């Protein structure tokens, strides 16, 4: 880590990112209560999740094309989007009985999340010109743990009424924006903000060999990541039910924070490309092991899922680190945001495909096909892997 960075910066960034991205799972966490109270079908959770994902894709595309995070102070963008996302969650609570209105509010929430998750990475990249892999490991680890917390909230939902959970998440997100804005400052020597659109810089996703390598590797990772998260409850349902299923899902998905933080610790020693590639290869191997692991004794079954949970998320910070390092300095925020936009579009296509196939194809025959993403990602990452190997 940079010794010149004030010690409070990273904890503030991590906590603010965790609080801001809590918006992601606000409605999903209370969905079982809403289904019981309002008579909604099981498919409603998929529809609402897709609405938020589509909103995030739209938001990241708009933010990238308009260079929002590079034209305006990132701290201010983070604050505005945290407050707006919190307001959308309050709107979702207010109109929760109107399913169409709820879809609109969740789409809007996803749109404003585009100013939280990628912008948080942009702020980290400004502060940590060295040690970025470690910083992003903790930052994205907080995001992973926050996303996994939806399952913990489901397990606790009997103790907390759903309006309290929704309004509580809105308050947390608003607090995250205020914390980041007032708890940090612009780093000394930050790149001057641009005043024009950065079309040529955005094109580096394809024209620059290093950026292309990390971005394509990230796309392979995104083919697997969110689909695995969606499929975990289905996999666990073959062994568990009720709160036991929810707590186990939280442990499996939350274990990704270990991969993120551990990968960040290893990155200065191995190189970000080698850390990302190793974790991507391990998660791909877990996909291929599914036919055997699904029928294995319970300790091995849980061990397989924990290893998969650790590695499926753990490569994400290092892909973002590689992209941030190699993107044009004046357009890091826009390049990261556009990369997120395309990556989440890929994840939606993968989720829709695998969820529909899961109704007709056994999990043991279906899950190995998730390894297509890691395989293609490893192939794309080869140039940066070789660079890391030579540097060591």
Secondary structure, 3 states (H helix, E strand, C coil): CCCCCCCHHHHHHHHHHHHHHHHHHHHHHHHHHHHHHHCCCCCHHHHHHHHHHHHHHHHHHHHHHCCHHHHCCHHHHHHHHHHHHHHHHHHHHHCCCCHHHHHHHHHHHHHHHCCCHHHHHHHHHHHCCCCHHHHHHHHHHHHHHHHHHHHHHHHHCCCCCHHHHHHHHHHHHHHHHHHHHHHCCCCCCCCCCCCCCCHHHHCHHHHCHHHHHHHHHHHHHHHHHHHHHHHHHHHHCCCCCHHHHHHHHHHHHHCHHHHHHHHHHHHHHHCHHHHHHHHHHHHHHHHHCHHHHCCCCHHHHHHHHHHHHHHHHHCHHHHHHHHHHHCCHHHHHHHHHHHHHHHHHHHHHHHHHHHHHCCCCCHHHHHHHHHHHHHHHHHHHHHHHHHHHHHC
